[in-house]
């Protein structure tokens, strides 16, 4: 378990080679553990601005071209097909095994192979270099945390929107897994060590908004849908909470969805004594609703805008 903790907690500077390797290794079992990713995809598809556009296009029988950034196993694209059954979808991901899982899902849903394009690439580089493609819908869920410059990636994505198109994203926010980070800090102090920074750094909702709406020339406050001729925008934050049998199961889930150590620098030292302190703190302070399990909370941001 010590090795599992090392590979779960230490993410500072993203090493995309490691990210690709980890996701590829766990692609076959990803959906079994991806509780938060499934819920984020569902929450994204319920954004009013996005739903309004999809229903309008479906009612008009319009051909809709979609880009799914960091598509993973296709959880989000599968949700989208519930609203636009005949969409033409471009699946963009770093991992070939994840793309194969996504492709299989869409084909099993009945979408023709001619309606699916698969792109295996670093999304940040691809968005910057790909100049010819334009889309009615650009989506990304639970992927921006793996980007070096997520704000810039959103700006590049927004430039690929057709007039009247919509870009929507679900992203992790600061405060995600605060229970784990607090328990780690307390374990550091209990052993007489300075508190180590662990985990990823996330952009705030405001920072994500600023990047997105700068690209589409929106000056609105992003707190509600605009109904005039100006670009519409929407943003909100939510908390998603889950319960696990114990800390070991929590860390096992995190690792099985590919979120292991993606550091380009050396990980922090994790000793068995430190692990005992961290686990004890977590189980004492962050028990589940029954008092026997442990809880973990994710903060997510949902945002959308039209060009």
C-alpha positions, 0 to 999 in steps of 0.5 A: 500500500505504501507504493500505491500511496506514493503513486496517488498523492504526488502530482505537481508537474504533469509528465504526459508520458506517465499519464498516457502509460497509466491510463492505457494500463487501466483502460479496460477497468476504468469504468468500474472505478470512475464514479466521479467521472460518470457523475461529472459527465452527467452534470455537464450534459445537464447544463441548461445552455448546452441542453437548449442547443442540443434540443434545438439542433435535434428538433431541426434535424441538423447535422452536428459535429462534436469534439470530445477533448480527453474523451477517455472511454467515451462516457461523455460522448455516450451521454451526448448521443442520448440527445443527438443520436446521429452526431458526428463525433471526433474522439481526442485522447492521449491513450490508444486503449482508452480510444478503443474503449470509447470507439467500442461504446459508440459503435455498440450504441448504434452510431455508424463508424462513418460518424466517428473520427479517432485522434490519438494525440496530446490534446494541447498540442493538437488544439494548437496545431489543428487549424482546419476543423470546426465544430458545433459542440466542443466538450471536455470532462475531467480532463483539464487537470492533465494539461500543462496550460488548461486555460490556454487549451480552452482558448484554443478550443473556443477558436474551433467553434462554429458560429452559434456553437457551444463549448462546455466543460466539467473540471476539478476545482481547488478543494477536491479531496480536501480530506485526503490533503488535510490528513496528509498534512496532519501526518507530516506534523505528527512526525515532526516534519514540515507540511509537504504540498501534495496533489494537483493544482487546479484552476479556480472557476473564475480562472476557467471562466476568464480563459473561456470567455476571453476567447469568445469575446464575452464580457458577461458575468457568466452567472446566468444564461443570456437571451439576447444576441450577445454570446450566452454563458453559464457557470456554477460549482458543485460538490460531489461526495463518495464513501469508501470502505476505508482509506485503502479502497479510496486510494485504490479507486484513485489509482485505477482511474489512472490518477497515479503519480504523473510527476516529472520530479521525484515523489515525496517520501512515504514511510509506513509510519507516515501512512499509519498516521495519515490513515488514522487521521483520515478515519477518525476525522472523515468517516462516512454517514454510517460512521464506519466508512470514509468519505471523499469530496470533489469540487467541480466546475461546470461551464459553457459558452456559445460563440 
